[in-house]
Amino acid sequence: MHDKLARLEKRRESLVAQAIVQRRILTQNVKPWLVPLTLADQGLSVLYFVKKHPVLIVGGVLLSAFRSNPLGKYLRQGLVTWLAIRNLL
């Protein structure tokens, strides 16, 4: 029984050492991919957000277009007038 435990302990030590070496190799192999994969993950997060909230994106684009364009002033006034008339009726 003692021999079996000793063999198991040696086997365990060997496997732990092997796992440490494998982790180091994996870390070295993954390191160059860390930045590109992080950027890809962030890009996918943005795409999912846009897909989930398209109204926010369209509203932001329209708002920026209205602010930079003199026509936006008149469109804004027209929208306010239209909403006021609609609420009165």
Rosetta constraint file for C-alpha pairs under 8 A:
AtomPair CA 1 CA 5 HARMONIC 6.39 0.50
AtomPair CA 2 CA 6 HARMONIC 6.18 0.50
AtomPair CA 3 CA 7 HARMONIC 6.14 0.50
AtomPair CA 4 CA 8 HARMONIC 6.15 0.50
AtomPair CA 5 CA 9 HARMONIC 6.06 0.50
AtomPair CA 6 CA 10 HARMONIC 6.19 0.50
AtomPair CA 7 CA 11 HARMONIC 6.03 0.50
AtomPair CA 8 CA 12 HARMONIC 6.00 0.50
AtomPair CA 9 CA 13 HARMONIC 6.20 0.50
AtomPair CA 10 CA 14 HARMONIC 6.14 0.50
AtomPair CA 11 CA 15 HARMONIC 6.14 0.50
AtomPair CA 12 CA 16 HARMONIC 6.10 0.50
AtomPair CA 13 CA 17 HARMONIC 6.15 0.50
AtomPair CA 14 CA 18 HARMONIC 6.11 0.50
AtomPair CA 15 CA 19 HARMONIC 6.07 0.50
AtomPair CA 16 CA 20 HARMONIC 6.29 0.50
AtomPair CA 17 CA 21 HARMONIC 6.40 0.50
AtomPair CA 18 CA 22 HARMONIC 6.19 0.50
AtomPair CA 19 CA 23 HARMONIC 6.08 0.50
AtomPair CA 20 CA 24 HARMONIC 6.35 0.50
AtomPair CA 21 CA 25 HARMONIC 6.29 0.50
AtomPair CA 22 CA 26 HARMONIC 6.03 0.50
AtomPair CA 23 CA 27 HARMONIC 6.05 0.50
AtomPair CA 24 CA 28 HARMONIC 6.30 0.50
AtomPair CA 25 CA 29 HARMONIC 6.23 0.50
AtomPair CA 26 CA 30 HARMONIC 6.04 0.50
AtomPair CA 27 CA 31 HARMONIC 5.94 0.50
AtomPair CA 28 CA 32 HARMONIC 7.79 0.50
AtomPair CA 29 CA 33 HARMONIC 7.91 0.50
AtomPair CA 30 CA 34 HARMONIC 6.33 0.50
AtomPair CA 33 CA 37 HARMONIC 5.94 0.50
AtomPair CA 34 CA 38 HARMONIC 6.08 0.50
AtomPair CA 35 CA 39 HARMONIC 6.25 0.50
AtomPair CA 36 CA 40 HARMONIC 6.17 0.50
AtomPair CA 37 CA 41 HARMONIC 6.05 0.50
AtomPair CA 38 CA 42 HARMONIC 6.23 0.50
AtomPair CA 39 CA 43 HARMONIC 6.13 0.50
AtomPair CA 40 CA 44 HARMONIC 6.20 0.50
AtomPair CA 41 CA 45 HARMONIC 6.23 0.50
AtomPair CA 42 CA 46 HARMONIC 6.31 0.50
AtomPair CA 43 CA 47 HARMONIC 6.28 0.50
AtomPair CA 44 CA 48 HARMONIC 6.12 0.50
AtomPair CA 45 CA 49 HARMONIC 6.19 0.50
AtomPair CA 46 CA 50 HARMONIC 6.17 0.50
AtomPair CA 47 CA 51 HARMONIC 6.05 0.50
AtomPair CA 48 CA 52 HARMONIC 6.01 0.50
AtomPair CA 49 CA 53 HARMONIC 5.92 0.50
AtomPair CA 50 CA 54 HARMONIC 5.35 0.50
AtomPair CA 50 CA 57 HARMONIC 6.73 0.50
AtomPair CA 53 CA 57 HARMONIC 6.90 0.50
AtomPair CA 54 CA 58 HARMONIC 6.20 0.50
AtomPair CA 55 CA 59 HARMONIC 5.94 0.50
AtomPair CA 56 CA 60 HARMONIC 6.09 0.50
AtomPair CA 57 CA 61 HARMONIC 6.23 0.50
AtomPair CA 58 CA 62 HARMONIC 6.09 0.50
AtomPair CA 59 CA 63 HARMONIC 5.96 0.50
AtomPair CA 60 CA 64 HARMONIC 6.17 0.50
AtomPair CA 61 CA 65 HARMONIC 6.11 0.50
AtomPair CA 62 CA 66 HARMONIC 6.02 0.50
AtomPair CA 63 CA 67 HARMONIC 6.19 0.50
AtomPair CA 64 CA 68 HARMONIC 6.28 0.50
AtomPair CA 65 CA 69 HARMONIC 6.06 0.50
AtomPair CA 65 CA 72 HARMONIC 7.23 0.50
AtomPair CA 66 CA 70 HARMONIC 7.33 0.50
AtomPair CA 66 CA 71 HARMONIC 6.97 0.50
AtomPair CA 66 CA 72 HARMONIC 3.90 0.50
AtomPair CA 66 CA 73 HARMONIC 6.91 0.50
AtomPair CA 66 CA 75 HARMONIC 7.82 0.50
AtomPair CA 66 CA 76 HARMONIC 7.85 0.50
AtomPair CA 67 CA 72 HARMONIC 6.17 0.50
AtomPair CA 67 CA 73 HARMONIC 7.61 0.50
AtomPair CA 68 CA 72 HARMONIC 7.57 0.50
AtomPair CA 69 CA 73 HARMONIC 7.69 0.50
AtomPair CA 70 CA 74 HARMONIC 7.54 0.50
AtomPair CA 71 CA 75 HARMONIC 6.29 0.50
AtomPair CA 72 CA 76 HARMONIC 5.90 0.50
AtomPair CA 73 CA 77 HARMONIC 6.33 0.50
AtomPair CA 74 CA 78 HARMONIC 6.05 0.50
AtomPair CA 75 CA 79 HARMONIC 6.07 0.50
AtomPair CA 76 CA 80 HARMONIC 6.25 0.50
AtomPair CA 77 CA 81 HARMONIC 6.13 0.50
AtomPair CA 78 CA 82 HARMONIC 5.99 0.50
AtomPair CA 79 CA 83 HARMONIC 6.10 0.50
AtomPair CA 80 CA 84 HARMONIC 6.14 0.50
AtomPair CA 81 CA 85 HARMONIC 6.19 0.50
AtomPair CA 82 CA 86 HARMONIC 6.04 0.50
AtomPair CA 83 CA 87 HARMONIC 6.09 0.50
AtomPair CA 84 CA 88 HARMONIC 6.27 0.50
AtomPair CA 85 CA 89 HARMONIC 6.33 0.50
